[in-house]
Structures are given as C-alpha cells and as structure tokens.
Amino acid sequence: VMARKKAPEIIFQEHIANFLVRVHGYGVMEQADITDTEQCIAEDQLWAFLAATQADTIQKLADDYGADARDEVFRALRKELGRTPLWMILRQGLTVRGLEFRLFYPKPRSAESAATAKHTENRITFRPHFYFGPTGQEIDFVFFLNGLPIAVLEVKHEKNQNVHDAVAQFAARDHRHKIFKHPFLYLAADTGDVMAATDPSRVENFRWHNSGLTN
C-alpha cells in the first residue's frame, strides 16, 4: 500500500532525471563517486577538471613540493571551506601553496575566446537519491559542478504533498551537515510550483521561484 502511495513522486523524480540527461546532457553521479562524504565532494570529478584545464599548475605544484599535488589541493580546499563559502571559492579561485586554481570556468563572452575550450571542460552532474549522514538520510537531487555540490532539489507530487511540504522538510533537517551549507541554491518543487532559498534552515527563507513556464 505504501509503495503505491509513493509511486507518483518516484515517477515525477524519474521524469526530472530523464529530462536533465536528455535535454541538458547532465551526467548522473554515483553515490560512490562522492568520496569526501563529510564535505560532499566527488574528488575524482574535480581532479579530472583540474587536470584537463590547469595541468601546468598541477605540474608546478608537484615540482615545487614533491608531495602529492592532489592531496595538497584537497587539503587546501577543505581548509578554505572552513572559512569561505563555496560560491565565493568558485568565484575567486583556490590558492594552493601560493598557486592559483580555478574550480570552474564561466562561459566566455566570445565563442572564439581561448577560454571556450576550458569552459567546455566543466562537468555538470546530478545525484538522484543523494544519501548523507550516519543514518543515510535522503535528498531527492543534488547538483554538482566539477564535483562540488552547488544546488539541492526536493520534489513532491501533488497527489501526496506539495511545495510547502518540501520547504518544511528542508527546514526540519540537521543543518550542521555540509550539504545544507556548501550549495548556494535550495529548490523545493511540486508538479506546479517552485520555491527557492539560499539558506534552507528556515521556512521564511524560501521565496516563490515560478517562471510561468509549463513543462
């Protein structure tokens, strides 16, 4: 009985996931890819992006310090995340032992720009049924940019619940967990409405985010 009651929400989630892959070309992240479970980072994804776009800086790091450049990068990132919001690190870049790394490349203004090739190396992925914490709590969708968690989506189907239930669920979570700190967009949605917040800890933080478009 319970499974039948939940079915519309699962179908809705699958519809969204299929749309993201088919229309936007997003990759699907495996739970096992999120190797830093505390910070919710898919380390191989970020490292692959850095290797593809800034191999020279990685080489310089390895040459100068002889240590494992990869360890140095992730150590610096974890330390920086303790004092700087992720969105700001994405904007400003990450300093690792005096060397500057970009964690993503924005879309260049001109298609002929030398940065175009680097922009195309950005990896946008999502994890449906993201599990976190010692008790394996679940979030419907988490979106990653180069392995870094940037957006969270909780969906409800109007047959069972609505957008306000999704908002209440966000507000009731344990916000000490990094998945409620690092991303900078939290979306609550049902089949008709969307609400958004940058801080999901209070119901009052969520604002209507409807575009007037029909899916």
N, CA, C and O of each residue as an XYZ file, in Angstrom:
860
protein
N       0.843     -1.197      0.000
C       0.000      0.000      0.000
C       0.882      1.253      0.000
O       0.661      2.196     -0.760
N       1.892      1.227      0.882
C       2.783      2.386      0.988
C       3.491      2.667     -0.344
O       3.602      3.816     -0.772
N       3.960      1.605     -0.982
C       4.697      1.773     -2.240
C       3.796      2.405     -3.299
O       4.240      3.246     -4.081
N       2.545      1.999     -3.317
C       1.614      2.520     -4.317
C       1.363      4.005     -4.060
O       1.252      4.799     -4.994
N       1.276      4.366     -2.776
C       1.035      5.757     -2.402
C       2.191      6.659     -2.842
O       1.995      7.815     -3.217
N       3.400      6.094     -2.785
C       4.587      6.894     -3.093
C       4.884      6.954     -4.588
O       5.665      7.792     -5.038
N       4.271      6.083     -5.338
C       4.609      5.940     -6.760
C       4.631      7.245     -7.563
O       5.577      7.455     -8.322
N       3.626      8.141     -7.432
C       3.655      9.358     -8.266
C       4.913     10.196     -8.060
O       5.443     10.762     -9.016
N       5.396     10.278     -6.814
C       6.589     11.073     -6.539
C       7.820     10.447     -7.203
O       8.658     11.153     -7.764
N       7.918      9.125     -7.133
C       9.043      8.426     -7.767
C       9.004      8.633     -9.281
O      10.037      8.884     -9.902
N       7.835      8.529     -9.863
C       7.677      8.726    -11.318
C       8.078     10.150    -11.695
O       8.753     10.371    -12.701
N       7.654     11.110    -10.876
C       7.980     12.516    -11.110
C       9.506     12.721    -11.047
O      10.077     13.420    -11.885
N      10.152     12.110    -10.057
C      11.610     12.212     -9.927
C      12.314     11.626    -11.152
O      13.280     12.196    -11.658
N      11.819     10.490    -11.613
C      12.433      9.845    -12.785
C      12.245     10.702    -14.036
O      13.129     10.783    -14.890
N      11.080     11.339    -14.127
C      10.797     12.237    -15.257
C      11.809     13.389    -15.272
O      12.349     13.736    -16.322
N      12.057     13.976    -14.094
C      13.021     15.080    -13.984
C      14.428     14.598    -14.357
O      15.138     15.257    -15.117
N      14.819     13.444    -13.815
C      16.164     12.907    -14.087
C      16.359     12.651    -15.583
O      17.396     12.998    -16.149
N      15.363     12.046    -16.212
C      15.460     11.757    -17.644
C      15.561     13.041    -18.465
O      16.303     13.106    -19.445
N      14.805     14.061    -18.052
C      14.823     15.353    -18.737
C      16.212     15.999    -18.638
O      16.727     16.530    -19.622
N      16.808     15.949    -17.448
C      18.128     16.554    -17.237
C      19.197     15.893    -18.106
O      20.097     16.561    -18.616
N      19.089     14.584    -18.268
C      20.055     13.860    -19.096
C      19.790     14.115    -20.575
O      20.707     14.428    -21.333
N      18.515     13.977    -20.983
C      18.148     14.052    -22.396
C      18.285     15.456    -22.968
O      18.852     15.640    -24.045
N      17.764     16.452    -22.243
C      17.713     17.817    -22.776
C      18.975     18.616    -22.443
O      19.481     19.359    -23.284
N      19.484     18.463    -21.216
C      20.623     19.278    -20.799
C      21.955     18.550    -20.872
O      23.012     19.170    -20.755
N      21.907     17.231    -21.066
C      23.150     16.483    -21.183
C      23.922     16.362    -19.883
O      25.132     16.132    -19.903
N      23.242     16.512    -18.750
C      23.906     16.369    -17.455
C      24.312     14.911    -17.242
O      23.623     13.989    -17.680
N      25.423     14.727    -16.574
C      25.841     13.378    -16.218
C      25.191     12.950    -14.913
O      24.837     13.791    -14.086
N      25.035     11.656    -14.729
C      24.475     11.140    -13.481
C      25.621     10.702    -12.574
O      26.466      9.896    -12.964
N      25.634     11.237    -11.375
C      26.674     10.932    -10.402
C      26.283      9.694     -9.595
O      25.135      9.552     -9.175
N      27.243      8.808     -9.386
C      27.006      7.665     -8.499
C      27.283      8.100     -7.060
O      28.144      8.945     -6.813
N      26.554      7.520     -6.124
C      26.786      7.864     -4.720
C      28.242      7.576     -4.324
O      28.845      8.325     -3.555
N      28.787      6.499     -4.851
C      30.167      6.106     -4.520
C      31.206      7.112     -5.038
O      32.341      7.133     -4.563
N      30.810      7.949     -6.020
C      31.731      8.967     -6.555
C      31.978     10.088     -5.549
O      32.979     10.798     -5.642
N      31.064     10.248     -4.585
C      31.165     11.340     -3.611
C      32.071     10.844     -2.481
O      31.611     10.446     -1.411
N      33.367     10.884     -2.759
C      34.346     10.225     -1.892
C      34.616     10.991     -0.603
O      34.936     10.386      0.420
N      34.491     12.318     -0.641
C      34.585     13.082      0.606
C      33.161     13.235      1.124
O      32.450     14.177      0.775
N      32.762     12.280      1.967
C      31.358     12.244      2.398
C      31.024     13.354      3.389
O      29.863     13.737      3.528
N      32.036     13.865      4.073
C      31.756     14.970      5.006
C      31.496     16.269      4.257
O      30.532     16.978      4.543
N      32.367     16.577      3.290
C      32.222     17.826      2.527
C      31.329     17.649      1.293
O      31.013     18.625      0.613
N      30.921     16.412      1.004
C      30.039     16.104     -0.140
C      30.700     16.464     -1.471
O      30.086     17.088     -2.336
N      31.958     16.061     -1.617
C      32.712     16.373     -2.835
C      33.053     15.081     -3.576
O      33.515     14.109     -2.980
N      32.814     15.095     -4.886
C      33.237     13.987     -5.748
C      34.644     14.328     -6.222
O      34.825     15.004     -7.234
N      35.629     13.853     -5.481
C      37.007     14.312     -5.676
C      37.564     13.991     -7.063
O      38.278     14.808     -7.646
N      37.245     12.809     -7.595
C      37.758     12.454     -8.933
C      37.256     13.417    -10.002
O      37.975     13.731    -10.950
N      36.024     13.882     -9.846
C      35.444     14.811    -10.830
C      36.206     16.138    -10.820
O      36.563     16.672    -11.870
N      36.446     16.657     -9.618
C      37.162     17.930     -9.531
C      38.597     17.771    -10.034
O      39.112     18.629    -10.750
N      39.230     16.672     -9.653
C      40.610     16.452    -10.076
C      40.697     16.307    -11.599
O      41.625     16.826    -12.220
N      39.745     15.612    -12.194
C      39.743     15.450    -13.658
C      39.587     16.808    -14.347
O      40.226     17.069    -15.367
N      38.737     17.666    -13.786
C      38.563     19.009    -14.342
C      39.867     19.811    -14.242
O      40.272     20.465    -15.203
N      40.511     19.758    -13.091
C      41.768     20.494    -12.906
C      42.857     19.967    -13.839
O      43.621     20.737    -14.421
N      42.915     18.642    -13.971
C      43.932     18.036    -14.844
C      43.710     18.418    -16.304
O      44.664     18.577    -17.066
N      42.433     18.566    -16.687
C      42.113     18.898    -18.079
C      42.334     20.376    -18.394
O      42.587     20.735    -19.544
N      42.239     21.236    -17.372
C      42.280     22.677    -17.644
C      43.516     23.384    -17.101
O      43.889     24.447    -17.596
N      44.156     22.800    -16.084
C      45.263     23.506    -15.428
C      46.409     22.550    -15.101
O      46.983     22.583    -14.013
N      46.721     21.700    -16.078
C      47.776     20.692    -15.887
C      49.115     21.341    -15.555
O      49.908     20.794    -14.789
N      49.357     22.512    -16.140
C      50.642     23.201    -15.901
C      50.781     23.616    -14.436
O      51.861     23.518    -13.854
N      49.678     24.078    -13.847
C      49.716     24.498    -12.438
C      49.891     23.290    -11.529
O      50.615     23.351    -10.535
N      49.220     22.186    -11.875
C      49.385     20.943    -11.112
C      50.841     20.494    -11.157
O      51.413     20.088    -10.145
N      51.429     20.573    -12.350
C      52.828     20.159    -12.516
C      53.752     21.022    -11.676
O      54.694     20.530    -11.054
N      53.465     22.324    -11.668
C      54.288     23.253    -10.880
C      54.182     22.920     -9.393
O      55.175     22.963     -8.667
N      52.977     22.590     -8.949
C      52.753     22.211     -7.550
C      53.576     20.962     -7.211
O      54.223     20.890     -6.166
N      53.533     19.993     -8.114
C      54.281     18.744     -7.903
C      55.794     19.002     -7.921
O      56.536     18.449     -7.109
N      56.240     19.849     -8.858
C      57.665     20.169     -8.962
C      58.163     20.886     -7.712
O      59.235     20.574     -7.194
N      57.383     21.844     -7.236
C      57.806     22.681     -6.118
C      57.778     21.943     -4.787
O      58.622     22.171     -3.921
N      56.797     21.052     -4.633
C      56.613     20.465     -3.306
C      56.875     18.966     -3.249
O      56.955     18.383     -2.168
N      57.008     18.354     -4.403
C      57.354     16.940     -4.427
C      56.291     16.056     -3.785
O      56.274     14.842     -3.990
N      55.401     16.676     -3.003
C      54.330     15.902     -2.370
C      53.281     15.574     -3.427
O      53.386     16.002     -4.576
N      52.280     14.817     -3.029
C      51.200     14.503     -3.951
C      50.381     15.775     -4.172
O      49.738     16.279     -3.251
N      50.413     16.284     -5.399
C      49.719     17.535     -5.714
C      48.224     17.420     -5.410
O      47.591     18.364     -4.937
N      47.684     16.240     -5.694
C      46.251     16.034     -5.457
C      45.903     16.222     -3.973
O      44.935     16.906     -3.639
N      46.699     15.612     -3.093
C      46.458     15.758     -1.651
C      46.547     17.218     -1.224
O      45.759     17.690     -0.405
N      47.520     17.920     -1.792
C      47.697     19.339     -1.451
C      46.455     20.152     -1.830
O      46.003     21.008     -1.070
N      45.919     19.869     -3.009
C      44.732     20.611     -3.490
C      43.539     20.368     -2.573
O      42.867     21.316     -2.166
N      43.273     19.113     -2.246
C      42.087     18.816     -1.436
C      42.252     19.253      0.023
O      41.280     19.610      0.688
N      43.481     19.220      0.501
C      43.724     19.722      1.850
C      43.430     21.225      1.892
O      42.779     21.716      2.814
N      43.916     21.934      0.890
C      43.694     23.385      0.825
C      42.201     23.703      0.672
O      41.692     24.646      1.277
N      41.516     22.906     -0.141
C      40.086     23.143     -0.365
C      39.291     22.945      0.920
O      38.441     23.767      1.263
N      39.569     21.846      1.634
C      38.845     21.584      2.888
C      39.084     22.693      3.913
O      38.171     23.111      4.625
N      40.334     23.159      3.968
C      40.665     24.230      4.909
C      39.916     25.514      4.534
O      39.366     26.200      5.395
N      39.906     25.821      3.246
C      39.249     27.047      2.772
C      37.739     26.988      3.004
O      37.115     27.997      3.333
N      37.158     25.799      2.831
C      35.710     25.643      3.040
C      35.329     25.877      4.503
O      34.167     26.151      4.806
N      36.302     25.771      5.404
C      36.035     26.033      6.815
C      35.828     27.502      7.121
O      35.298     27.863      8.171
N      36.264     28.367      6.167
C      36.159     29.807      6.451
C      35.521     30.606      5.316
O      35.154     31.765      5.510
N      35.385     30.004      4.141
C      34.852     30.737      2.985
C      33.725     29.942      2.350
O      33.872     28.738      2.143
N      32.596     30.585      2.032
C      31.508     29.859      1.358
C      31.964     29.321      0.004
O      32.798     29.927     -0.669
N      31.406     28.176     -0.383
C      31.793     27.541     -1.645
C      31.599     28.471     -2.843
O      32.449     28.526     -3.731
N      30.472     29.206     -2.868
C      30.224     30.075     -4.035
C      31.330     31.108     -4.204
O      31.657     31.506     -5.322
N      31.906     31.540     -3.077
C      32.964     32.543     -3.154
C      34.275     31.918     -3.644
O      35.031     32.544     -4.387
N      34.532     30.683     -3.219
C      35.738     29.989     -3.703
C      35.613     29.747     -5.214
O      36.586     29.878     -5.956
N      34.410     29.394     -5.651
C      34.191     29.197     -7.090
C      34.452     30.501     -7.844
O      35.005     30.493     -8.945
N      34.050     31.616     -7.241
C      34.213     32.898     -7.918
C      35.659     33.376     -7.893
O      36.167     33.889     -8.891
N      36.319     33.207     -6.753
C      37.660     33.776     -6.585
C      38.786     32.819     -6.961
O      39.900     33.252     -7.259
N      38.496     31.517     -6.947
C      39.547     30.542     -7.168
C      40.115     30.057     -5.844
O      39.809     30.605     -4.785
N      40.937     29.031     -5.916
C      41.526     28.416     -4.725
C      43.041     28.571     -4.781
O      43.675     28.234     -5.781
N      43.614     29.085     -3.693
C      45.070     29.214     -3.604
C      45.640     27.991     -2.897
O      45.270     27.683     -1.764
N      46.542     27.306     -3.579
C      47.189     26.123     -3.010
C      48.695     26.381     -2.989
O      49.346     26.385     -4.034
N      49.238     26.593     -1.800
C      50.673     26.879     -1.649
C      51.135     27.977     -2.607
O      52.170     27.855     -3.262
N      50.360     29.034     -2.673
C      50.735     30.193     -3.495
C      50.355     30.095     -4.957
O      50.531     31.054     -5.709
N      49.832     28.944     -5.373
C      49.412     28.769     -6.768
C      47.892     28.894     -6.870
O      47.157     28.437     -5.994
N      47.437     29.520     -7.950
C      46.005     29.767     -8.116
C      45.357     28.700     -9.000
O      45.837     28.399    -10.093
N      44.262     28.143     -8.503
C      43.465     27.200     -9.287
C      42.052     27.738     -9.472
O      41.457     28.286     -8.544
N      41.522     27.574    -10.684
C      40.110     27.881    -10.941
C      39.315     26.598    -10.769
O      39.692     25.559    -11.311
N      38.216     26.655    -10.018
C      37.408     25.451     -9.801
C      36.302     25.298    -10.835
O      35.620     24.274    -10.879
N      36.125     26.329    -11.675
C      35.242     26.216    -12.843
C      35.589     27.364    -13.781
O      36.249     28.324    -13.384
N      35.144     27.259    -15.016
C      35.342     28.348    -15.976
C      33.993     28.858    -16.448
O      33.209     28.095    -17.012
N      33.704     30.159    -16.224
C      32.428     30.706    -16.702
C      32.403     30.753    -18.219
O      33.435     30.660    -18.883
N      31.198     30.900    -18.749
C      31.043     30.949    -20.206
C      31.706     32.222    -20.736
O      31.380     33.317    -20.279
N      32.624     32.097    -21.684
C      33.284     33.301    -22.219
C      32.309     34.127    -23.057
O      31.345     33.601    -23.613
N      32.579     35.426    -23.135
C      31.675     36.313    -23.879
C      31.723     36.038    -25.375
O      30.737     36.221    -26.089
N      32.882     35.598    -25.833
C      33.029     35.308    -27.266
C      33.322     33.830    -27.474
O      34.107     33.233    -26.737
N      32.687     33.246    -28.478
C      32.897     31.824    -28.778
C      34.325     31.568    -29.253
O      34.826     30.447    -29.163
N      34.979     32.624    -29.764
C      36.356     32.471    -30.270
C      37.382     32.553    -29.138
O      38.569     32.307    -29.348
N      36.915     32.898    -27.945
C      37.830     33.096    -26.823
C      38.624     31.829    -26.526
O      38.138     30.711    -26.700
N      39.855     32.035    -26.074
C      40.713     30.902    -25.703
C      40.120     30.148    -24.519
O      40.418     28.972    -24.313
N      39.270     30.835    -23.732
C      38.665     30.215    -22.547
C      37.520     29.267    -22.916
O      37.037     28.519    -22.066
N      37.085     29.295    -24.184
C      35.958     28.453    -24.590
C      36.253     26.977    -24.355
O      35.408     26.239    -23.848
N      37.454     26.553    -24.726
C      37.831     25.141    -24.553
C      37.788     24.759    -23.083
O      37.370     23.656    -22.733
N      38.223     25.675    -22.224
C      38.219     25.380    -20.791
C      36.796     25.354    -20.248
O      36.470     24.532    -19.392
N      35.956     26.247    -20.742
C      34.556     26.267    -20.300
C      33.870     24.937    -20.606
O      33.073     24.448    -19.806
N      34.175     24.360    -21.748
C      33.526     23.099    -22.146
C      33.991     21.922    -21.284
O      33.379     20.854    -21.314
N      35.071     22.112    -20.516
C      35.552     21.048    -19.615
C      34.771     20.991    -18.301
O      34.895     20.023    -17.550
N      33.959     22.031    -18.016
C      33.136     21.998    -16.805
C      32.268     20.749    -16.826
O      31.692     20.401    -17.857
N      32.178     20.084    -15.691
C      31.369     18.868    -15.589
C      30.153     19.154    -14.717
O      30.287     19.388    -13.516
N      28.967     19.136    -15.321
C      27.731     19.317    -14.557
C      27.061     17.957    -14.419
O      26.721     17.307    -15.408
N      26.880     17.544    -13.173
C      26.290     16.237    -12.909
C      25.237     16.381    -11.820
O      25.162     17.411    -11.150
N      24.435     15.357    -11.649
C      23.490     15.366    -10.538
C      23.399     13.970     -9.947
O      23.605     12.963    -10.624
N      23.086     13.948     -8.673
C      22.889     12.683     -7.974
C      21.432     12.587     -7.536
O      20.995     13.323     -6.652
N      20.669     11.662     -8.168
C      19.328     11.420     -7.652
C      19.435     10.529     -6.415
O      20.304      9.660     -6.350
N      18.568     10.738     -5.451
C      18.615      9.955     -4.202
C      19.993     10.078     -3.548
O      20.717      9.096     -3.388
N      20.324     11.284     -3.185
C      21.597     11.562     -2.506
C      21.445     11.192     -1.035
O      20.546     11.682     -0.351
N      22.335     10.319     -0.556
C      22.277      9.892      0.849
C      23.383     10.577      1.649
O      24.498     10.756      1.159
N      23.058     10.956      2.883
C      24.052     11.651      3.703
C      23.839     11.321      5.174
O      22.764     10.900      5.600
N      24.922     11.535      5.934
C      24.843     11.364      7.378
C      24.882      9.909      7.808
O      24.716      9.003      6.992
N      25.104      9.694      9.094
C      25.248      8.320      9.614
C      23.987      7.478      9.461
O      24.061      6.251      9.398
N      22.819      8.143      9.400
C      21.574      7.373      9.291
C      21.098      7.234      7.847
O      20.029      6.679      7.592
N      21.901      7.744      6.896
C      21.534      7.598      5.485
C      20.272      8.330      5.105
O      19.411      7.783      4.417
N      20.155      9.595      5.562
C      19.022     10.413      5.131
C      19.134     10.680      3.634
O      20.214     10.576      3.053
N      18.005     11.026      3.018
C      17.971     11.139      1.562
C      17.500     12.516      1.109
O      16.600     13.108      1.705
N      18.122     13.014      0.047
C      17.674     14.221     -0.655
C      17.373     13.789     -2.084
O      18.081     12.952     -2.646
N      16.332     14.353     -2.667
C      15.907     13.902     -3.999
C      16.974     14.127     -5.073
O      17.288     13.209     -5.831
N      17.534     15.338     -5.143
C      18.552     15.653     -6.152
C      19.597     16.601     -5.572
O      19.265     17.566     -4.884
N      20.864     16.311     -5.860
C      21.930     17.273     -5.595
C      22.682     17.477     -6.909
O      23.031     16.514     -7.591
N      22.926     18.744     -7.255
C      23.626     19.095     -8.491
C      25.066     19.475     -8.171
O      25.345     20.165     -7.191
N      25.970     19.006     -9.022
C      27.401     19.224     -8.809
C      28.017     19.939    -10.010
O      27.665     19.669    -11.158
N      28.929     20.842     -9.728
C      29.745     21.483    -10.761
C      31.182     21.069    -10.481
O      31.756     21.444     -9.459
N      31.757     20.296    -11.390
C      33.121     19.779    -11.214
C      33.287     19.082     -9.863
O      34.296     19.245     -9.177
N      32.273     18.305     -9.505
C      32.337     17.513     -8.283
C      31.992     18.260     -7.010
O      32.030     17.680     -5.924
N      31.655     19.545     -7.125
C      31.322     20.365     -5.953
C      29.811     20.572     -5.879
O      29.192     20.901     -6.891
N      29.205     20.387     -4.706
C      27.748     20.480     -4.605
C      27.264     21.930     -4.634
O      27.597     22.710     -3.743
N      26.478     22.297     -5.658
C      26.079     23.704     -5.799
C      24.580     23.940     -5.631
O      24.171     25.056     -5.312
N      23.755     22.918     -5.839
C      22.300     23.113     -5.743
C      21.627     21.839     -5.266
O      22.085     20.732     -5.549
N      20.528     22.013     -4.535
C      19.775     20.895     -3.972
C      18.313     21.056     -4.349
O      17.766     22.157     -4.295
N      17.684     19.948     -4.733
C      16.270     19.975     -5.140
C      15.492     18.899     -4.398
O      15.879     17.730     -4.388
N      14.388     19.308     -3.776
C      13.479     18.378     -3.101
C      12.138     18.478     -3.820
O      11.568     19.565     -3.925
N      11.635     17.353     -4.314
C      10.382     17.405     -5.083
C       9.269     16.598     -4.422
O       9.506     15.568     -3.791
N       8.054     17.101     -4.588
C       6.856     16.416     -4.110
C       5.865     16.323     -5.264
O       5.880     17.142     -6.183
N       5.012     15.320     -5.200
C       3.950     15.195     -6.195
C       2.634     15.571     -5.543
O       2.323     15.128     -4.437
N       1.855     16.405     -6.249
C       0.634     16.959     -5.647
C      -0.388     15.897     -5.225
O      -1.306     16.182     -4.456
N      -0.221     14.682     -5.731
C      -1.136     13.619     -5.295
C      -0.942     13.315     -3.805
O      -1.879     12.891     -3.128
N       0.279     13.534     -3.299
C       0.574     13.239     -1.896
C       0.846     14.500     -1.076
O       0.265     14.706     -0.011
N       1.757     15.352     -1.609
C       2.219     16.528     -0.873
C       2.457     17.664     -1.860
O       2.345     17.481     -3.072
N       2.787     18.843     -1.324
C       3.056     19.958     -2.236
C       4.363     20.668     -1.872
O       5.114     20.217     -1.007
N       4.612     21.787     -2.553
C       5.868     22.519     -2.386
C       6.118     22.910     -0.933
O       7.266     22.952     -0.489
N       5.048     23.197     -0.189
C       5.214     23.608      1.209
C       5.736     22.460      2.081
O       6.456     22.684      3.055
N       5.363     21.235      1.717
C       5.900     20.069      2.428
C       7.400     19.935      2.175
O       8.159     19.571      3.073
N       7.817     20.232      0.944
C       9.244     20.168      0.605
C      10.027     21.230      1.375
O      11.128     20.967      1.858
N       9.453     22.433      1.487
C      10.088     23.519      2.242
C      10.210     23.131      3.717
O      11.258     23.317      4.335
N       9.124     22.589      4.268
C       9.129     22.173      5.675
C      10.179     21.090      5.923
O      10.818     21.053      6.975
N      10.344     20.209      4.934
C      11.342     19.142      5.055
C      12.748     19.734      5.118
O      13.571     19.303      5.925
N      13.024     20.720      4.268
C      14.325     21.393      4.302
C      14.568     22.013      5.682
O      15.639     21.850      6.266
N      13.568     22.719      6.188
C      13.719     23.452      7.445
C      13.924     22.508      8.627
O      14.553     22.880      9.618
N      13.393     21.286      8.525
C      13.458     20.332      9.637
C      14.749     19.514      9.660
O      14.981     18.759     10.604
N      15.586     19.655      8.640
C      16.805     18.850      8.553
C      17.845     19.289      9.588
O      17.716     20.333     10.227
N      18.870     18.462      9.728
C      20.006     18.811     10.587
C      20.973     19.661      9.758
O      21.724     19.142      8.932
N      20.940     20.973      9.992
C      21.660     21.898      9.116
C      23.156     21.985      9.420
O      23.880     22.758      8.793
N      23.607     21.194     10.380
C      25.055     21.146     10.614
C      25.747     20.391      9.486
O      26.944     20.568      9.257
N      24.996     19.552      8.788
C      25.610     18.783      7.705
C      25.956     19.700      6.533
O      25.201     20.610      6.190
N      27.115     19.438      5.926
C      27.645     20.336      4.897
C      26.753     20.450      3.655
O      26.857     21.423      2.908
N      25.879     19.466      3.431
C      25.010     19.545      2.249
C      24.000     20.681      2.412
O      23.361     21.086      1.440
N      23.854     21.196      3.633
C      22.979     22.358      3.857
C      23.777     23.629      4.077
O      23.236     24.649      4.504
N      25.090     23.560      3.778
C      25.951     24.742      3.893
C      26.638     25.097      2.571
O      26.648     26.261      2.170
N      27.211     24.097      1.892
C      28.005     24.382      0.686
C      27.174     24.819     -0.525
O      27.525     25.810     -1.165
N      26.088     24.120     -0.862
C      25.319     24.570     -2.035
C      24.755     25.977     -1.806
O      24.511     26.385     -0.670
N      24.552     26.716     -2.917
C      24.046     28.079     -2.753
C      22.640     28.261     -3.317
O      22.139     29.381     -3.411
N      22.010     27.150     -3.692
C      20.610     27.224     -4.114
C      19.879     25.973     -3.632
O      20.312     24.845     -3.869
N      18.764     26.207     -2.952
C      17.918     25.110     -2.451
C      16.536     25.292     -3.061
O      15.874     26.305     -2.836
N      16.109     24.300     -3.835
C      14.839     24.371     -4.543
C      13.855     23.363     -3.979
O      14.184     22.191     -3.796
N      12.650     23.829     -3.706
C      11.546     22.967     -3.289
C      10.501     23.046     -4.382
O      10.104     24.138     -4.791
N      10.053     21.893     -4.858
C       9.141     21.914     -6.002
C       8.059     20.853     -5.879
O       8.263     19.797     -5.282
N       6.894     21.162     -6.462
C       5.903     20.118     -6.706
C       5.573     20.163     -8.191
O       6.304     20.786     -8.962
N       4.518     19.535     -8.598
C       4.223     19.454    -10.032
C       3.781     20.789    -10.619
O       3.694     20.928    -11.839
N       3.495     21.788     -9.751
C       3.049     23.074    -10.274
C       3.844     24.279     -9.817
O       3.857     25.305    -10.498
N       4.513     24.174     -8.670
C       5.166     25.345     -8.085
C       6.592     25.053     -7.653
O       6.966     23.914     -7.371
N       7.382     26.140     -7.612
C       8.772     26.045     -7.146
C       9.037     27.182     -6.162
O       8.609     28.316     -6.380
N       9.747     26.868     -5.075
C      10.236     27.893     -4.157
C      11.745     27.711     -4.009
O      12.262     26.602     -4.143
N      12.447     28.812     -3.730
C      13.908     28.770     -3.675
C      14.436     29.530     -2.474
O      13.828     30.497     -2.015
N      15.590     29.075     -1.967
C      16.274     29.757     -0.864
C      17.774     29.564     -1.027
O      18.223     28.616     -1.671
N      18.542     30.473     -0.437
C      19.988     30.286     -0.384
C      20.380     29.652      0.946
O      21.440     29.037      1.060
N      19.507     29.809      1.964
C      19.715     29.187      3.276
C      18.438     28.410      3.601
O      17.383     29.009      3.808
N      18.533     27.070      3.646
C      17.319     26.260      3.779
C      16.866     26.031      5.219
O      15.958     25.236      5.462
N      17.494     26.724      6.180
C      17.251     26.378      7.579
C      15.923     26.905      8.119
O      15.455     26.440      9.158
N      15.310     27.872      7.427
C      14.034     28.412      7.896
C      13.030     28.472      6.757
O      13.370     28.812      5.624
N      11.789     28.135      7.078
C      10.704     28.181      6.083
C      10.602     29.581      5.476
O      10.343     29.735      4.283
N      10.810     30.602      6.322
C      10.655     32.001      5.874
C      11.677     32.402      4.812
O      11.481     33.387      4.100
N      12.760     31.643      4.706
C      13.812     31.989      3.728
C      13.420     31.655      2.296
O      14.033     32.157      1.353
N      12.403     30.810      2.124
C      12.029     30.373      0.775
C      11.112     31.385      0.094
O      10.166     31.896      0.693
N      11.419     31.661     -1.181
C      10.640     32.611     -1.993
C      10.097     31.898     -3.229
O      10.666     30.911     -3.695
N       8.999     32.411     -3.742
C       8.447     31.822     -4.971
C       9.454     31.972     -6.105
O      10.106     33.008     -6.242
N       9.569     30.933     -6.904
C      10.575     30.888     -7.976
C       9.924     30.389     -9.273
O      10.582     29.766    -10.107
N       8.636     30.668     -9.429
C       7.941     30.207    -10.634
C       8.317     31.049    -11.836
O       8.449     32.269    -11.734
N       8.488     30.403    -12.960
C       8.899     31.124    -14.165
C       7.717     31.391    -15.082
O       7.844     32.131    -16.058
N       6.568     30.795    -14.779
C       5.427     30.969    -15.659
C       5.474     30.020    -16.845
O       4.590     30.044    -17.702
N       6.504     29.186    -16.895
C       6.631     28.225    -17.999
C       5.896     26.932    -17.658
O       5.753     26.568    -16.491
N       5.443     26.260    -18.686
C       4.838     24.949    -18.454
C       5.776     23.894    -18.971
O       6.443     24.095    -19.986
N       5.837     22.764    -18.284
C       6.702     21.670    -18.706
C       5.849     20.709    -19.533
O       6.351     19.692    -20.011
